[in-house]
Amino acid sequence: MKPTMYHDDIRQMIQEALRPARKDSTTKMPEGPSAGYVKDVADDHFVIEKDGQLFRQPYAVKNGKISLTGTRTRLVKAYVPASEGKVKAMDAAMAKTMKQRMGRDPK
């Protein structure tokens, strides 16, 4: 049976892969400029914050190792107002999904 890799495991592997090479193996902090901080991990990409900017980077896991694939893309965070109707529709959809997954009413 193949062991499960959780997103937290992948996050740690990505963060380690992004660190610059260390001159002194006893140093806990990476040498040189920051490689960024992994903010979110999805099945096929992650988001890092570096120097106040967000970036999306595709990745793949093969034989327990991370490889960066594709092109890193800069992201922009935007705050947009939610209309009342859309919020109610999203709440209803989430409640329906929870009910289906849990097999009961989410109360």
N, C-alpha and C positions, 0 to 999 in steps of 0.2 A: 504494500500500500504506500502510495506517494505521500510524504509529509505535507501538511498544509502550510502555506506561507500566508501570513496575515499582512494587512497593509502596514501595520506598525513595524513588522520585520522588514518589509520592503523599504519603508521610510528610513529606517536606520541604515540599511545597505546603501540607499541613494545618498544620504547625508555623508556617509563615509566615502563614497565614490567621488563626491564633489569637493572634498577637502584637498587642498594642495599638498604635494609631497612634503613630509616633515624632514627637517635636517637632523633633529634629535628625537629619537624614538621615545624618550621619557617625557617629552613635552605633551601636555594634554591639549593645548590649543594649536591649531594649524599655523604653519609659517606663512607669511605673505598675506595678501588681501583675502578678505572673506569670500568664500565660495557661495554664500547665500544660505538661507534657511528654508528647509522644506516645509511648506505650509499645508499642502494637501496632497494626497496620493489617490489616484484612481487606478483602474485596472490596466490602463495603457499609457497613462501620462501622469506627471506630477506638476505642482505649481511651487515655484520657489520665489522668495523675496530676496532681492539683492540690491543694496544701495538705494532702498526706498522704492524700487520698481518690482512689479510682478512679471514672472515669465512662466510659460507652459512648455514642458519638455517631454516628448514621447520617450518611452523606455520599454525594454523587454527583459524578461527574466528567463534565462536558459541555464539549466544545470546548476541552479542555485546562485547564479551570478547576474548582476545587473549590467545591461548595456544600454547606453543612450542611443536612441534612434531618431531619425528625422531632424527637423530644425527647431531650435528654441525660438519661441514666439513671445513677444512682449504683450502683456495683458493690461487692460485698463479696468479699474473698478469703478462702477457707477451705481449711484443710489437713485432709484426711480420710485415715484409714488405708486402704490398699488390701488387699483380701483376696488371699491367695496364688493362689487359682483365677482371679481376674479379671486379675491381673498376667500369669500364664502365658497366658491366652487373648488378652490384648492383644499380648504378644510374638509369639505364633503368627500373629495377624492381620497384624501389621506385617511379619513375615518373608514371609508369603504375598503381600502387596502389593508388597514389594520384588522378589520373584521375578517377579511378573507384569510389573512396570514395566521391570525390567532384562532380562527374558528368560532369567534363569539363577538358580541357587541362591545366596542371599546368604550366602556363607561367607568 
